[in-house]
Amino acid sequence: MAYINIEYFSDCLKRQTTVKVILPNDGMTQGNPHYDRPMKTLYLLHGYTGIGEDWIWNSQVMEYTGRYNLCVVLPNGENSFFLDGVETGRKYASFVGKELPAYLQKTFGLSAAPEDNFTGGLSMGGFGALHTALAFPENFGKAVGLSSALISYRIAEMKPGMDNAAANYEYYRLMFGDPDKFNESDNNPEELVRRIQKAGGKVPGIYMACGTEDFLLDSNRTFADFLRERNVKLIYHESTGIHDFRFWNQYLEPAIRWLVTGSEEA
């Protein structure tokens, strides 16, 4: 397999950006049932304060690329929640959801079909993965969110002067926009689901998992309940665990297997 470091100028970010790509292109996957089908692509997003390589250092994602004939893309989204800001150079959702896939598909000949392209992530990147797939359903067929930072439920309540252990009001306003307008904005995953369904479109299939001791459990349950109410195709898991790679690694391979085969079962 090839582990590629790409640096190119992003029009969405208005600067040079670096992306890691894991490409199982050297024949090592021959002999397994996934080798005879077209390669699929997963855009795997990191958490708050993290970088794309966190997945390399803390999981077996490189092994899974060969096992499932899956190209894995590891972009860096800084602390953006992978959302588009109105400020110049802060279109992170468009970067991951549109610009980067088009660039890599042209460069490496990857499939552009939505059924061959997925998003995934943990914590902040879990939010970003769900949001990106819902913002660009024409580009992605499925999304995986592990312990997703669905703090959007708290954004509408933020007021000037408020803060929490992660950041202050000004940060949340910069990332998510005016709190008073959040619920109906492009940054709200629930609103995106409503828009897709109102237009008669297909909502991407969603896989979620969260630990029962995770501080984000309630918001993950709330979003899962919303998806069920809207009859969105959903796989949802809870099990003992906190907000760490020990928990996320329990679900990474089953989630990848579901992405490429439609089933968690080996």
DAPE-V841584 format. One record per pair of residues at least 6 apart in sequence whose ideal C-beta (glycine too) atoms are under 7 Angstrom apart, sorted by sequence separation. I is the first residue (numbers start at 1). GAP is how many residues later the second one is. If there is no record, write none. Layout:
# DAPE-V841584
i=I gap=GAP
i=I gap=GAP
This chain:
# DAPE-V841584
i=29 gap=6
i=46 gap=6
i=55 gap=6
i=56 gap=6
i=64 gap=6
i=65 gap=6
i=84 gap=6
i=104 gap=6
i=163 gap=6
i=173 gap=6
i=176 gap=6
i=182 gap=6
i=185 gap=6
i=197 gap=6
i=210 gap=6
i=211 gap=6
i=228 gap=6
i=241 gap=6
i=257 gap=6
i=258 gap=6
i=9 gap=7
i=10 gap=7
i=65 gap=7
i=84 gap=7
i=105 gap=7
i=121 gap=7
i=133 gap=7
i=162 gap=7
i=184 gap=7
i=196 gap=7
i=210 gap=7
i=227 gap=7
i=257 gap=7
i=46 gap=8
i=84 gap=8
i=121 gap=8
i=132 gap=8
i=161 gap=8
i=177 gap=8
i=183 gap=8
i=7 gap=9
i=8 gap=9
i=83 gap=9
i=84 gap=9
i=120 gap=9
i=160 gap=9
i=257 gap=9
i=80 gap=10
i=82 gap=10
i=83 gap=10
i=84 gap=10
i=119 gap=10
i=133 gap=10
i=159 gap=10
i=177 gap=10
i=193 gap=10
i=210 gap=10
i=224 gap=10
i=254 gap=10
i=7 gap=11
i=44 gap=11
i=61 gap=11
i=82 gap=11
i=158 gap=11
i=176 gap=11
i=6 gap=12
i=80 gap=12
i=208 gap=12
i=224 gap=12
i=5 gap=13
i=6 gap=13
i=119 gap=13
i=130 gap=13
i=82 gap=14
i=119 gap=14
i=129 gap=14
i=158 gap=14
i=237 gap=14
i=5 gap=15
i=6 gap=15
i=77 gap=15
i=129 gap=15
i=130 gap=15
i=101 gap=16
i=129 gap=16
i=208 gap=16
i=4 gap=17
i=44 gap=17
i=155 gap=17
i=130 gap=18
i=3 gap=19
i=4 gap=19
i=55 gap=19
i=77 gap=19
i=126 gap=19
i=126 gap=20
i=1 gap=21
i=2 gap=21
i=53 gap=21
i=75 gap=21
i=119 gap=21
i=126 gap=21
i=127 gap=21
i=155 gap=21
i=158 gap=21
i=206 gap=21
i=1 gap=22
i=52 gap=22
i=117 gap=22
i=118 gap=22
i=126 gap=22
i=127 gap=22
i=1 gap=23
i=2 gap=23
i=52 gap=23
i=117 gap=23
i=118 gap=23
i=120 gap=23
i=126 gap=23
i=127 gap=23
i=156 gap=23
i=235 gap=23
i=1 gap=24
i=2 gap=24
i=52 gap=24
i=114 gap=24
i=117 gap=24
i=118 gap=24
i=119 gap=24
i=120 gap=24
i=121 gap=24
i=122 gap=24
i=123 gap=24
i=155 gap=24
i=1 gap=25
i=51 gap=25
i=75 gap=25
i=114 gap=25
i=118 gap=25
i=122 gap=25
i=124 gap=25
i=114 gap=26
i=115 gap=26
i=123 gap=26
i=156 gap=26
i=206 gap=26
i=212 gap=26
i=1 gap=27
i=114 gap=27
i=155 gap=27
i=156 gap=27
i=206 gap=27
i=212 gap=27
i=213 gap=27
i=214 gap=27
i=216 gap=27
i=42 gap=28
i=44 gap=28
i=205 gap=28
i=206 gap=28
i=207 gap=28
i=208 gap=28
i=209 gap=28
i=210 gap=28
i=211 gap=28
i=212 gap=28
i=213 gap=28
i=214 gap=28
i=215 gap=28
i=44 gap=29
i=203 gap=29
i=211 gap=29
i=212 gap=29
i=213 gap=29
i=214 gap=29
i=39 gap=30
i=40 gap=30
i=41 gap=30
i=42 gap=30
i=43 gap=30
i=44 gap=30
i=49 gap=30
i=152 gap=30
i=211 gap=30
i=39 gap=31
i=42 gap=31
i=46 gap=31
i=48 gap=31
i=73 gap=31
i=211 gap=31
i=20 gap=32
i=37 gap=32
i=39 gap=32
i=41 gap=32
i=43 gap=32
i=45 gap=32
i=211 gap=32
i=20 gap=33
i=197 gap=33
i=34 gap=34
i=35 gap=34
i=189 gap=34
i=32 gap=35
i=34 gap=35
i=97 gap=35
i=96 gap=36
i=152 gap=36
i=190 gap=36
i=211 gap=36
i=29 gap=37
i=45 gap=37
i=152 gap=37
i=193 gap=37
i=28 gap=38
i=93 gap=38
i=97 gap=38
i=98 gap=38
i=101 gap=38
i=71 gap=39
i=93 gap=39
i=97 gap=39
i=193 gap=39
i=22 gap=40
i=29 gap=40
i=24 gap=41
i=98 gap=41
i=24 gap=42
i=93 gap=42
i=97 gap=42
i=209 gap=42
i=22 gap=43
i=81 gap=43
i=82 gap=43
i=24 gap=45
i=24 gap=46
i=81 gap=46
i=82 gap=46
i=81 gap=47
i=23 gap=48
i=83 gap=48
i=207 gap=48
i=22 gap=49
i=82 gap=49
i=21 gap=50
i=22 gap=50
i=82 gap=50
i=77 gap=51
i=135 gap=51
i=207 gap=51
i=21 gap=52
i=43 gap=53
i=19 gap=54
i=20 gap=54
i=19 gap=55
i=134 gap=55
i=19 gap=56
i=135 gap=57
i=18 gap=58
i=131 gap=58
i=134 gap=58
i=17 gap=59
i=130 gap=59
i=134 gap=59
i=137 gap=59
i=148 gap=60
i=143 gap=61
i=134 gap=62
i=142 gap=62
i=141 gap=63
i=142 gap=63
i=143 gap=63
i=144 gap=63
i=145 gap=63
i=146 gap=63
i=147 gap=63
i=1 gap=64
i=137 gap=64
i=140 gap=64
i=141 gap=64
i=147 gap=64
i=1 gap=65
i=137 gap=65
i=137 gap=66
i=150 gap=66
i=153 gap=66
i=137 gap=67
i=147 gap=67
i=149 gap=67
i=148 gap=68
i=151 gap=68
i=41 gap=69
i=147 gap=69
i=150 gap=69
i=153 gap=69
i=134 gap=70
i=150 gap=70
i=39 gap=71
i=133 gap=71
i=148 gap=72
i=38 gap=73
i=150 gap=73
i=14 gap=74
i=15 gap=74
i=45 gap=74
i=14 gap=75
i=41 gap=75
i=45 gap=75
i=47 gap=75
i=48 gap=75
i=13 gap=76
i=40 gap=76
i=41 gap=76
i=42 gap=76
i=43 gap=76
i=44 gap=76
i=45 gap=76
i=47 gap=76
i=48 gap=76
i=130 gap=76
i=44 gap=77
i=47 gap=77
i=13 gap=78
i=38 gap=78
i=40 gap=78
i=42 gap=78
i=47 gap=78
i=12 gap=79
i=46 gap=79
i=45 gap=80
i=19 gap=81
i=12 gap=82
i=13 gap=82
i=12 gap=83
i=21 gap=83
i=45 gap=83
i=45 gap=84
i=10 gap=85
i=23 gap=85
i=12 gap=87
i=11 gap=88
i=10 gap=89
i=85 gap=89
i=83 gap=92
i=83 gap=93
i=81 gap=94
i=8 gap=95
i=80 gap=95
i=147 gap=96
i=147 gap=100
i=48 gap=101
i=147 gap=101
i=146 gap=102
i=83 gap=104
i=146 gap=105
i=144 gap=111
i=144 gap=115
i=142 gap=117
i=48 gap=118
i=123 gap=120
i=122 gap=126
i=120 gap=135
i=118 gap=141
i=59 gap=186
i=70 gap=186
i=58 gap=187
i=68 gap=188
i=64 gap=189
i=68 gap=189
i=59 gap=190
i=70 gap=190
i=61 gap=191
i=64 gap=192
i=68 gap=192
i=59 gap=193
i=42 gap=214
i=42 gap=217
i=40 gap=220
i=34 gap=226
